[in-house]
Each structure stands twice: as C-alpha cells, then as structure tokens.
C-alpha cells in the first residue's frame, strides 16, 4: 500500500482500540448519565495518539487527507473516534494557521 492510499481513520481507530479501557468507558457512561459507545480511551491518550500520527505521517498534513480522515472519524458512532477527528482538525488549524472552519457545518455526523 502506497502512503497516499492509506486510510488514516482506520489506523487511528485500531490504535484507539489497542488502548481501550472498559472500566473507564463504564464510568464515563455513569458520569454522563446515558449509554455512549466508547472504547474508554482517556482524552489525554487520544490527543497523544493523534499527535503521534500527525508527526509520523506528513501527508496527513494535506487538506484532503486531514479533512477526509477527520470526517470519517467524526461520522462514526464511537466517541473516541469523534474526539480524535476533532483533535486532528485542531492540529491542522493550529499548525497551518487555518482561520475559516465554516466548512465543518457540511460534515454529516451521526448522533450516538
């Protein structure tokens, strides 16, 4: 598989699954007061994973790859993936100084 053909959302999802904590997922549900689909990865760990991929794969810093990956992650029913997509967009905006994020309104997200 060529680097340009990589599905980063799949790789990020696999990494999040490796770091799952079912106890934390259950306590998060109790805290929120409703059942959400989550691997139970702590927010700090999700940020680390996203930063790791951001550094390892420079092609993720292109608008197309970043936005496609973020859209796939945000469109899932899994909270951890949604957060990873949001953090990825944050890195893109912070690193490349993108000010206009109005295009985010077009992302079709699903409520869990």
URVENBEL-V845590 format. One record per residue. N is the residue number from 0. BURIAL is 1 if it has 24 or more other C-alpha atoms within 12 Angstrom, else 0. D_CENTER is the distance of its C-alpha to the mean C-alpha in Angstrom with 2 decimals. Layout:
BEGIN
N/BURIAL/D_CENTER
N/BURIAL/D_CENTER
END
This chain:
BEGIN
0/0/22.01
1/0/21.95
2/0/19.13
3/0/18.90
4/0/18.49
5/0/15.45
6/1/12.64
7/1/9.75
8/1/7.40
9/0/10.21
10/0/10.50
11/1/7.13
12/1/7.93
13/0/11.38
14/1/10.75
15/1/9.17
16/1/12.24
17/0/14.51
18/1/13.80
19/1/14.32
20/0/17.00
21/0/18.72
22/0/20.93
23/0/18.25
24/1/16.67
25/0/20.24
26/0/20.98
27/1/17.92
28/0/19.33
29/0/22.74
30/0/21.69
31/0/20.03
32/0/22.96
33/0/21.43
34/0/19.81
35/0/16.04
36/0/14.21
37/1/12.34
38/1/12.51
39/1/13.67
40/1/11.62
41/1/12.69
42/1/10.71
43/0/12.50
44/1/11.52
45/1/7.72
46/1/8.70
47/0/11.13
48/1/9.14
49/1/7.01
50/1/10.56
51/0/12.21
52/1/10.72
53/1/11.36
54/0/14.85
55/0/15.63
56/0/14.95
57/0/16.62
58/0/16.33
59/1/12.62
60/1/14.26
61/0/16.02
62/0/15.35
63/0/15.35
64/1/12.95
65/1/10.39
66/1/10.89
67/1/11.15
68/1/7.92
69/1/6.12
70/1/8.78
71/1/8.48
72/1/5.10
73/1/6.60
74/1/9.84
75/1/9.63
76/0/11.65
77/1/9.66
78/1/8.79
79/1/6.73
80/1/4.31
81/1/5.02
82/1/4.87
83/1/1.94
84/1/2.85
85/1/5.79
86/1/6.18
87/1/6.12
88/1/8.58
89/1/10.33
90/1/11.05
91/1/12.29
92/0/14.41
93/0/15.70
94/0/16.57
95/0/18.04
96/0/19.40
97/0/18.25
98/0/19.95
99/0/19.77
100/0/16.62
101/0/18.78
102/0/17.27
103/0/14.30
104/0/16.97
105/0/17.14
106/0/13.73
107/0/14.78
108/0/12.81
109/0/14.31
110/0/15.42
111/0/15.37
END
